Amino acid sequence: MAWCGDKGVGMETFRTLVLLVVALIHLAPGVGVLSSARLRQLYGVAPQDPTLLLLMRHRAVLFAILGAGFFAAAFQPGLHGPALLAAAAALGSFLTLAGRGTTRTAHIRRLVAIDATVLLGVIAAGGSLLM
């Protein structure tokens, strides 16, 4: 088992697992591309304006692309550093924007809690690259 052997292999496994979690939380919103009903399930809002619906569905596609990139990078140790940096930027930017808002729905509070927790893992995984 990698955790019991070489320290470097254990940290590589840890980084892989963190990136797989990051991939999953970025792939999940991809279902929003299907309909406004899916967006309502994800975020608690269903955009009625066609332009906003288009933008939210496009956002879902972009999240799926990010998730696929994180998934691929998880299995390429040479990409762990750049992928973790991108993950920190993605998670941190959302947390920063959400922290500035005054109105947070239960859906947004749940996303903040998930992203903050995952960001801690990303920071730890990134720190392991410095050891």
C-alpha positions in Angstrom: 0.0 0.0 0.0 1.4 3.4 -1.0 0.7 5.0 2.4 2.9 2.5 4.2 5.9 2.7 1.8 7.9 5.5 0.5 6.9 9.0 1.9 7.0 10.4 -1.7 4.7 7.8 -3.0 2.3 8.4 -0.1 2.2 12.1 -0.8 1.7 11.5 -4.5 -1.3 9.2 -3.6 -2.7 12.0 -1.3 -2.4 14.5 -4.1 -4.1 12.1 -6.6 -7.0 11.6 -4.1 -7.4 15.4 -3.5 -7.4 16.1 -7.3 -10.0 13.4 -7.7 -12.2 15.1 -5.1 -11.7 18.4 -6.8 -12.6 16.8 -10.2 -15.8 15.4 -8.8 -17.0 18.8 -7.3 -16.3 20.4 -10.6 -17.9 17.7 -12.8 -21.1 17.7 -10.7 -22.4 21.1 -11.9 -22.0 19.9 -15.5 -25.5 18.5 -15.3 -26.7 22.1 -15.2 -26.2 22.2 -19.0 -29.3 19.9 -19.4 -32.0 22.3 -18.2 -33.0 25.1 -15.9 -34.6 22.4 -13.7 -31.1 20.9 -13.1 -29.8 24.4 -12.3 -32.6 24.8 -9.7 -31.5 21.5 -8.1 -27.9 22.6 -8.0 -28.2 26.2 -6.9 -31.8 26.7 -5.8 -32.5 29.1 -8.6 -34.0 28.6 -12.1 -33.1 31.5 -14.4 -36.1 32.6 -16.3 -34.2 35.1 -18.5 -33.0 33.3 -21.6 -29.6 35.1 -21.5 -29.0 34.2 -17.9 -30.0 30.6 -18.6 -27.5 30.5 -21.5 -24.8 31.9 -19.3 -25.5 29.4 -16.4 -25.6 26.5 -18.9 -22.3 27.7 -20.4 -20.9 27.9 -16.8 -21.9 24.2 -16.4 -19.9 23.3 -19.5 -16.9 25.2 -18.3 -17.1 23.4 -14.9 -17.2 20.1 -16.6 -14.2 20.9 -18.7 -12.3 22.0 -15.5 -13.4 18.8 -13.8 -12.2 16.6 -16.7 -8.8 18.5 -16.6 -8.5 17.9 -12.8 -9.4 14.2 -13.3 -6.7 13.8 -16.0 -4.1 15.7 -14.0 -4.8 13.4 -11.0 -3.1 10.6 -12.8 -0.1 12.6 -14.1 2.1 13.5 -11.2 4.0 16.1 -13.3 0.7 18.0 -13.5 -0.2 17.9 -9.8 1.4 21.3 -9.1 -0.3 23.3 -11.9 -3.6 21.5 -11.3 -3.5 22.2 -7.5 -2.7 25.8 -8.2 -5.7 26.0 -10.6 -7.9 24.3 -8.1 -6.9 26.8 -5.4 -7.6 29.7 -7.7 -11.0 28.3 -8.6 -12.1 27.4 -5.1 -10.6 30.6 -3.6 -12.2 32.9 -6.1 -15.6 31.5 -5.3 -15.0 31.7 -1.6 -13.9 35.3 -2.0 -16.9 36.3 -4.0 -19.3 34.5 -1.7 -17.7 36.1 1.3 -18.4 39.5 -0.1 -22.1 38.8 -0.6 -24.6 39.7 2.1 -27.4 37.3 1.0 -26.5 33.6 1.0 -29.1 30.9 0.3 -28.9 27.5 1.9 -27.5 26.2 -1.5 -24.7 28.8 -1.5 -23.9 28.1 2.2 -23.5 24.4 1.3 -21.2 25.2 -1.6 -19.1 27.5 0.6 -18.7 24.7 3.2 -17.8 22.2 0.6 -15.3 24.5 -1.2 -13.7 25.6 2.0 -13.2 22.0 3.1 -11.8 21.0 -0.3 -9.5 24.1 -0.4 -7.9 22.9 2.9 -7.1 19.6 1.2 -5.8 21.4 -1.9 -3.5 23.6 0.3 -2.2 20.5 2.2 -1.6 18.7 -1.1 0.1 21.7 -2.6 2.3 22.0 0.5 3.4 18.4 0.1 5.0 19.4 -3.2 7.3 21.8 -1.2 8.6 19.0 1.1 
